Every structure is written in structure tokens, then in C-alpha cells.
Amino acid sequence: MIFNPSSLIRTKGSYRLGKDVSAVAHPCLSKAVLSEFWHNFTFQASNLCIADEINEFRFSVGEAEALSLDGTDYSINVTPAGISVFAENETNLIRGFMTLLDRIKATEVNDAVAAEIECCQIKDKPLIPQRMVHLCIFPETERWEVQRFLRACGVLKYTHVILEFWGMLKFDCLKELSWPHAFSKEQIRPILGEANDLGLEIIPAFNHWGHASASRSIHGKHVVLDQNPSLQPYFSENGWCWAIEKPRTKALLHKIREEMCDLCGAGQYFMLGCDEADGFEFSRENMDLLCRYLNEITEDLERSGRRPILWGDMFLFKKDGYNPQNHYCCNAPSWEAAQYMLDRLSRSIVIGDWQYTSPCAPVETALTFKQAGFDCLLCPWDCGKKELIAPLETIKAHHLSGFILTTWHTLSKGIPYVTMAARGGFEDIDAYTTPEARHHTAALMRKVMPARGRYERAGWSKQQIDFLWE
């Protein structure tokens, strides 16, 4: 089991799941992906049928009383006679269902596999309300990998997934924004619909300042200019940043936001990026231009009920008092420049405080943003347990908005940290080992999307030997 609920009372016995299980449930659980999950999480020994849909936010099999919530998000009651999952809204009911799936164990009946759930009473509520994860879709990423990742995030009870297409989504407004083999919206839309069925909100992402090449700088590619050099006027001289001072650039980015929001559906946020804007000259004129630009986008997004999230490194200067053991990413040239911009940015902007490594709590950069009046999401990287625990401790101790686990190009090795971060949103993970996370994650991946004997789809890496090291 991945999760330890905040309140768990074990009772005697277990409930054995038959080959065909008939349930009464709210319609939000009558989704094909959830029936598929039931089949996979029961080791393909049981099939689920929602025989009767009800208006109450409940899932019932057999005879089991629904437990009161007492301020928690959902309750689960498993008895020898039945199962009950109860919540006050759709999202929490789905998450309660995921916790139920997590507790299914394999047993053996007449030399055949069967599934059962130990009897218990559960009431659960996360310690960190907003639990986000950031997925980069690179030209090497396949469609099934995106679907598998989103499915895993649903079972892990994340609240949001930020999708960033690195030249891998075809736009109507400018064809050169994607590589020729990029995904069409028609290919991606069903996957996002399935993610919504799992209780996930998809946050659209598109870099609005630096990283305008939609490619990692160490490889020198540029999705637009490597296809059509005549589009240079949209960018800075070296192509790394968008020319944000030009009306035509701002108009294009507005169209991109419209297309991304339409694809990803209703939601609270839009990720604007804005990190590592190399070559930016921090003159007062340029800083004023940047702040006006970001505030204009903020007003535009607010008209559709969204708030922008942006990475915070360009608005940070490394203070002398910061802990030297934390490798902070601070790209403002002085404290005065950082403060000048922070004073002028709308407080509707949410800052995503991403750092390379911050193994020591508190993560002071996040507190700098909080003290400046911004809602702040701490953004650990999937590069180690210590680098994950310190941000989670900081969020809990200082009541920050939540976290975004970032994966970047390291996801092929980092998926166990996606599991670990999800667990850390509900409980203390100090005693949760990295090998334990790997084993639990491997078991999870076999259930959310079985490999069916295909080597490259087993586990989370397409190969076991890395020939290129970074």
C-alpha cells in the first residue's frame, strides 16, 4: 500500500471480492477508466459494475454503513459484509475510491488468484491541499506515456497536473510552434478527459518569456526558427526569449493561451513559465516593461477565472543569510532589482519557487515570496529524498499554498519521487525509503496501464542501460 490514511482503525476479517462485483455509486464513478482500474487493481480477478447510480456521493458494495466525515475529505468502511466510501463532493469521492483500490490485496482461492480488502474504518484528509506535478512532453515522449503518467497521478491523488508541451502540440495559430511529429489536439483531448475523470485538473503551460525555443538549451534546437528562420522578429536576437515588447508577439501568445485553455478545459491556473530569461538586461525600463507585460496577462487570465503561475528565479537575489547548503536558483542581479519587480507585480500572480536542490528546511526563498505578499507553491525536483522532504516540511510549517513536483528531463528515473511526493502530501515521509518508493511505484505502474509483455512499456524506463549521462 502506498498511503497510510490519517485515521485508520483495523477491524476483524476481510471482504473478498467476487469475480463480478455490483455496486451502487454516484455517476462520477461510472467511468470506463475506473472500471479498468478495478479490474487491474484486483489482479484481473474481479470486474466492477455500477448497477445503480445515485445522487449521494457514495460508493457501496454489499452491506456497510457509511461513516460520518467529521471534517475529513472522505470515509471508508470495510466490513465482512460490504464496502462503503462516502464524501461530500465528486473529487473527494474519487480520491476515496483510489484509497480503496490501494488497499486491495491478492489472495489465493483453489489455486487461483483472488482479491480481498482487510476490514477497516478510514477517515482521511491531506496535510497539503494543493498537490501538483509538472509533466514536460518532449519530442521523445510517446502518447501512451502521457496517458500512463496522468493515470498514475490520479491514483496518487494529485490535485493538478501542469502539462508543458515542448514543441509537441500542434497549434492553429502558428504551425511552426510544433515539430512535424507533434500531437494533434484530437490525439490529446481524450487523455485529458480521462484525467478529469480521475479527479485531476489540467493546468495548461506555455513559456511566455525565456525558453522560447521550446527546447533545452544544452541541445541548441529551436522549434520555430529551425523550421522557419523568417519568424526571427518574434524573438530576442539569440532566439532564447520572446520579444515581449512587440505587439505581434503578445498577440501570438494570447492566441496560444486561448488554444491551450480550450484544450485543457476549465481550471484555476495557467503556467506562464518565465524562468531563466538569459540575456535580459535589468534596466529600470526593461523591468517596468516586464512587470506591465505580466500584469496585462494576469488581467487577461482573470477574465476567464484563472490565475497565472510563474517560476520565481528571475525575481530572486541570493541573500547572504540564506542557508549555503541549499542550492538556490536566483537570477536577479541584485536585491534592489528583485525587490523593484516584486513591488510592481500583481499579487494575483502565484509564484512557483523552483530550486535545484534544497535539502535543508526551511526553504528560505519561498518565505521571501510569502513575506512579499505572494501565494507561493514550493517546487521540488525529482532528484532525491532530502530535496523533497525539506520543501514539504516548509509548506506544512509555514502554511504555503502547496507544491509542484517538477520532473523535467529526469522523469525516466524520477517517477518513484512522484509517488513519494504524493504520499508526503498526506503524511510524514521521513521513514519512507527510496527503494520502498520504487517497489510501490513499480506495482502501481503495472496496474494503471499494464505492459502486456511489451518490454519498453514495463516499469517507467524504456531501457535499463543508459548510454548517455548528463
C-alpha positions in Angstrom: 0.0 0.0 0.0 1.2 3.5 -0.9 -0.9 5.6 1.5 -1.4 5.5 5.3 -4.6 7.3 6.0 -4.7 9.9 8.7 -7.2 7.8 10.7 -7.2 4.1 10.3 -9.0 1.6 12.6 -8.4 -2.0 11.7 -11.3 -4.4 12.4 -11.6 -8.1 12.2 -11.9 -10.0 9.0 -11.8 -9.1 5.3 -14.1 -8.6 2.4 -13.4 -10.9 -0.5 -14.2 -9.5 -4.0 -16.1 -11.8 -6.3 -15.5 -12.3 -10.0 -18.3 -9.8 -10.6 -19.0 -7.0 -8.1 -22.2 -5.0 -8.3 -22.1 -1.5 -6.7 -24.3 1.5 -6.0 -22.5 4.7 -6.7 -22.5 8.3 -7.7 -22.2 8.7 -11.5 -18.7 10.2 -11.2 -17.5 6.6 -10.6 -19.3 5.2 -13.6 -16.3 5.9 -15.8 -14.5 3.3 -18.1 -11.1 4.1 -16.6 -12.3 3.4 -13.1 -13.8 0.1 -14.1 -10.5 -0.7 -15.8 -8.6 0.2 -12.6 -10.9 -2.0 -10.5 -10.0 -5.0 -12.8 -6.3 -4.2 -12.7 -6.1 -3.5 -9.0 -7.8 -6.8 -8.3 -5.1 -8.6 -10.3 -7.6 -9.1 -13.1 -9.7 -11.3 -10.8 -12.8 -9.0 -10.5 -15.0 -6.9 -12.6 -16.9 -3.9 -11.4 -20.4 -3.0 -12.5 -22.2 0.2 -11.2 -25.7 -1.3 -11.2 -27.4 1.7 -9.7 -26.4 5.4 -9.9 -27.4 7.7 -7.0 -27.2 11.4 -6.3 -25.4 10.9 -3.0 -21.6 11.0 -3.1 -21.2 7.4 -2.1 -19.9 4.0 -3.3 -21.4 0.9 -1.8 -20.9 -2.8 -2.3 -22.9 -5.2 -0.1 -23.9 -4.1 3.4 -21.7 -1.5 5.1 -22.7 1.7 6.9 -21.4 5.0 5.6 -19.2 6.6 8.2 -19.5 10.3 9.1 -16.8 12.6 7.8 -16.1 14.7 10.9 -14.2 17.3 8.9 -12.3 14.9 6.7 -12.5 14.6 2.9 -13.8 11.0 2.7 -14.5 8.0 4.9 -14.2 4.3 4.1 -15.9 1.4 5.9 -15.0 -2.2 5.0 -16.8 -5.0 6.8 -17.1 -8.7 6.1 -20.5 -7.9 4.6 -19.6 -5.0 2.4 -17.8 -1.7 1.5 -18.8 2.0 1.8 -17.0 5.0 0.6 -18.5 8.4 1.5 -17.7 12.0 0.7 -19.3 15.5 0.2 -18.2 16.1 -3.4 -17.2 14.2 -6.6 -13.5 14.9 -6.3 -13.2 13.6 -2.7 -15.3 10.5 -3.6 -12.9 9.7 -6.4 -9.9 10.1 -4.1 -11.6 7.9 -1.5 -12.1 5.3 -4.3 -8.4 5.5 -5.0 -7.6 4.8 -1.4 -9.9 1.8 -1.5 -8.1 0.5 -4.6 -4.7 1.0 -2.8 -5.9 -1.4 -0.1 -6.8 -4.4 -2.3 -4.6 -7.4 -1.7 -4.1 -10.6 -3.6 -5.1 -13.9 -2.1 -5.5 -17.4 -3.4 -8.7 -19.5 -3.7 -8.5 -23.0 -5.1 -5.1 -22.3 -6.7 -6.4 -19.2 -8.4 -5.8 -15.6 -7.7 -8.5 -13.7 -5.8 -8.7 -10.2 -4.3 -9.7 -9.0 -0.8 -9.7 -5.9 1.4 -8.9 -6.1 5.1 -11.8 -4.8 7.2 -11.2 -1.2 8.5 -12.6 2.2 9.1 -10.8 5.1 7.4 -11.2 8.9 7.6 -8.7 10.9 5.6 -7.7 14.5 4.8 -4.5 15.7 3.1 -1.9 17.8 5.0 -1.2 19.8 1.9 -4.4 20.8 -0.1 -2.8 21.7 -3.4 -0.6 18.8 -4.7 0.6 19.4 -8.2 3.0 17.7 -10.6 4.6 19.1 -13.7 5.0 17.0 -16.8 7.2 18.0 -19.8 6.1 16.4 -23.0 9.3 16.2 -25.1 9.7 15.2 -28.8 10.8 11.8 -27.4 7.7 11.4 -25.3 5.0 9.0 -26.7 1.3 9.4 -26.3 0.9 6.3 -24.1 3.5 7.7 -21.7 1.4 10.8 -21.2 -1.7 8.7 -20.5 0.1 6.4 -18.1 1.6 9.3 -16.2 -1.8 11.0 -15.8 -3.4 7.8 -14.7 -0.7 7.3 -12.1 -1.3 10.9 -10.8 -5.0 10.2 -10.5 -4.4 7.1 -8.3 -1.8 9.1 -6.3 -4.5 11.7 -5.5 -2.7 14.7 -7.0 -5.0 17.7 -7.4 -3.4 19.3 -10.6 -1.1 18.3 -13.4 0.8 21.0 -15.3 1.2 19.9 -18.9 4.1 21.6 -20.8 4.4 20.6 -24.5 8.0 21.2 -25.6 7.1 21.7 -29.3 4.8 18.7 -29.1 1.3 20.2 -29.6 0.0 21.4 -33.0 -1.4 24.9 -32.7 -3.9 26.5 -35.2 -2.3 30.0 -34.8 1.2 29.1 -36.0 2.2 25.7 -37.4 5.9 26.2 -36.6 5.2 26.1 -32.8 5.4 22.3 -33.1 7.7 19.8 -34.6 6.1 17.9 -37.5 5.6 14.7 -35.4 3.8 16.6 -32.6 0.5 15.5 -31.2 -2.8 17.0 -32.6 -5.4 18.2 -30.2 -7.6 15.3 -31.2 -4.9 12.9 -30.0 -4.5 14.6 -26.7 -8.1 15.6 -25.8 -9.3 12.1 -24.8 -6.4 11.6 -22.5 -7.2 14.9 -20.7 -10.8 13.9 -20.5 -9.7 10.6 -18.8 -7.6 12.6 -16.4 -10.6 14.7 -15.4 -12.5 11.5 -14.7 -9.8 10.7 -12.2 -10.3 14.0 -10.3 -7.3 15.8 -11.9 -7.4 19.5 -13.0 -5.1 20.0 -16.0 -3.1 23.3 -15.9 -2.0 24.5 -19.4 1.6 25.7 -19.6 3.4 27.7 -22.2 6.6 29.7 -21.7 5.9 33.4 -22.1 9.5 34.8 -21.8 12.6 32.6 -21.6 12.8 29.0 -23.0 11.1 30.4 -26.2 12.9 27.7 -28.2 10.7 25.0 -26.6 13.9 23.0 -26.4 16.5 22.5 -23.8 19.4 24.9 -24.3 22.1 22.3 -24.0 21.0 20.8 -27.3 20.6 24.0 -29.3 17.3 23.3 -31.0 14.6 25.8 -31.7 11.2 24.6 -32.6 10.2 27.7 -34.6 13.4 29.1 -36.0 14.8 25.7 -37.1 11.7 25.4 -39.3 11.2 29.0 -40.4 14.1 31.5 -39.8 11.9 34.4 -41.1 10.0 34.3 -37.9 13.0 35.7 -36.0 11.2 39.0 -35.2 9.0 37.2 -32.6 12.2 36.5 -30.6 15.2 38.1 -29.0 18.3 38.2 -31.1 19.6 34.8 -29.9 16.1 33.3 -30.0 16.0 32.2 -26.4 13.4 34.8 -25.2 10.2 36.0 -26.7 10.3 39.7 -27.8 7.8 40.7 -25.2 8.0 44.4 -26.2 6.3 43.7 -29.6 2.5 43.8 -30.1 2.7 40.9 -32.6 4.5 38.7 -30.1 1.9 39.5 -27.4 -0.9 38.8 -29.8 0.5 35.4 -30.8 0.9 34.4 -27.1 -2.7 35.5 -26.4 -3.9 33.1 -29.2 -1.7 30.3 -27.7 -3.2 30.8 -24.3 -6.7 30.7 -25.8 -6.0 27.4 -27.6 -4.3 25.9 -24.5 -7.2 26.8 -22.2 -9.7 25.4 -24.7 -7.8 22.1 -24.9 -7.2 21.7 -21.1 -10.7 22.7 -20.1 -11.9 24.8 -17.2 -9.4 25.5 -14.4 -7.9 27.8 -11.9 -4.5 28.4 -13.3 -2.2 28.9 -16.3 1.6 28.3 -16.0 3.5 31.1 -17.8 7.0 29.8 -17.1 9.2 32.9 -17.2 12.3 31.2 -15.8 15.9 31.6 -16.9 15.3 34.5 -19.3 19.0 34.6 -20.2 20.3 37.9 -21.7 17.6 40.1 -20.0 19.1 43.5 -19.1 17.8 44.6 -15.7 17.4 48.2 -16.5 14.5 50.1 -14.9 12.9 50.5 -18.4 13.1 46.7 -19.1 11.9 45.8 -15.6 8.9 48.1 -16.0 8.2 46.6 -19.4 8.3 43.1 -17.9 6.0 43.9 -15.0 3.5 45.6 -17.2 3.6 42.6 -19.6 3.0 40.1 -16.8 0.3 42.2 -15.2 -1.5 42.5 -18.5 -1.5 38.7 -18.9 -2.8 38.4 -15.3 -5.7 40.7 -16.1 -6.5 38.7 -19.3 -6.4 35.4 -17.4 -8.5 36.7 -14.6 -11.3 37.5 -17.1 -11.6 33.7 -17.6 -11.3 32.9 -13.9 -7.6 31.8 -14.0 -4.5 32.9 -12.1 -1.1 32.8 -13.6 1.7 30.8 -12.1 5.3 31.7 -12.9 8.7 30.4 -11.9 10.3 32.8 -9.4 14.0 32.7 -10.2 14.1 35.9 -12.2 12.7 37.8 -9.2 15.2 36.4 -6.6 18.6 37.5 -5.4 20.6 35.2 -3.2 20.7 36.8 0.3 23.8 36.4 2.5 21.6 34.9 5.2 20.4 32.0 3.0 21.5 28.5 4.0 24.6 27.7 1.9 23.6 24.0 1.8 20.6 24.9 -0.3 21.4 25.4 -3.9 19.0 28.2 -4.7 18.3 29.4 -8.3 18.4 33.2 -8.0 18.8 35.1 -11.3 18.2 38.8 -10.4 21.5 40.7 -10.4 20.8 42.5 -7.1 18.4 42.6 -4.1 17.2 46.0 -5.3 16.3 44.7 -8.8 14.4 41.8 -7.3 12.5 44.0 -4.9 11.8 46.5 -7.6 10.0 43.9 -9.7 8.2 42.2 -6.9 6.8 45.5 -5.7 5.3 46.0 -9.2 3.9 42.6 -9.9 0.2 41.8 -9.3 -0.5 39.8 -6.1 -2.9 37.7 -8.2 0.2 36.0 -9.6 1.2 32.7 -7.9 4.9 32.1 -7.6 6.3 28.7 -8.2 9.5 28.6 -6.3 11.7 26.1 -8.1 15.2 25.2 -6.8 17.8 22.8 -8.0 18.4 21.3 -4.5 17.2 22.5 -1.1 17.8 19.7 1.4 17.5 21.9 4.5 14.3 23.3 5.8 13.1 25.9 5.7 13.4 26.7 2.0 14.1 30.4 2.5 13.3 31.6 -1.0 9.7 30.6 -0.6 9.4 32.6 2.6 10.8 35.6 0.7 7.9 35.4 -1.7 5.4 34.8 1.1 6.7 37.8 3.0 6.3 39.9 -0.2 2.6 39.0 -0.2 2.5 36.3 -2.9 0.8 32.9 -2.8 3.7 30.5 -3.2 4.0 26.9 -4.4 7.2 25.2 -3.5 8.6 23.2 -6.4 11.0 20.4 -5.6 12.7 18.4 -8.3 12.6 14.6 -8.5 16.3 14.4 -7.7 16.4 13.0 -4.2 14.5 12.3 -1.0 16.2 15.1 1.0 15.4 17.6 -1.7 11.8 16.5 -1.4 11.4 16.4 2.3 12.7 19.9 3.1 10.1 21.7 0.8 7.3 19.5 2.2 8.3 20.4 5.7 8.5 24.1 4.8 5.0 24.1 3.2 3.4 22.5 6.3 5.3 24.6 8.9 4.7 28.0 7.1 1.2 27.2 5.6 2.2 27.8 2.0 -0.2 27.2 -0.9 1.1 23.7 -1.8 3.7 22.2 -4.1 4.5 21.4 -7.7 6.8 18.4 -8.1 8.8 19.1 -11.2 10.2 16.3 -13.4 11.8 18.0 -16.4 14.0 15.6 -18.4 14.7 13.2 -15.5 11.3 11.5 -15.4 12.6 8.2 -16.7 14.4 7.8 -13.4 12.2 10.0 -11.2 8.7 8.5 -11.2 9.3 7.0 -7.7 9.6 10.6 -6.4 6.2 11.3 -7.9 4.9 8.6 -5.6 6.9 9.8 -2.7 5.7 13.4 -3.1 2.1 12.3 -3.3 2.5 10.4 -0.1 4.1 13.5 1.5 1.0 15.5 0.8 -0.9 13.3 3.3 1.7 12.3 5.8 5.3 12.5 7.1 7.6 10.5 4.7 10.8 10.5 6.7 10.6 6.8 7.2 9.6 6.1 3.6 12.7 4.7 1.9 13.6 5.3 -1.8 13.7 1.6 -2.5 10.3 1.3 -0.9 9.0 4.0 -3.2 10.5 2.3 -6.2 8.8 -1.0 -5.4 5.4 0.6 -4.7 5.7 2.7 -7.9 6.5 -0.4 -10.0 3.4 -2.2 -8.6 1.3 0.9 -9.3 2.5 1.2 -12.9 1.6 -2.5 -13.5 -2.0 -1.6 -12.5 -2.6 1.8 -14.1 -1.5 0.6 -17.5 -0.3 -3.0 -17.8 2.7 -3.5 -20.1 1.1 -6.7 -21.5 4.5 -8.1 -22.2 5.9 -5.1 -24.1 9.4 -4.6 -22.7 9.6 -0.8 -23.4 6.3 -0.2 -21.6 7.3 -2.1 -18.4 8.3 -0.1 -15.4 9.0 3.6 -16.2 12.1 3.5 -18.4 12.1 2.3 -21.9 15.6 0.7 -21.4 17.7 -0.4 -18.4 21.1 0.8 -19.7 21.8 4.5 -20.2 24.4 5.2 -22.8 24.3 9.0 -22.4 24.9 10.6 -19.0 24.3 14.2 -18.2 
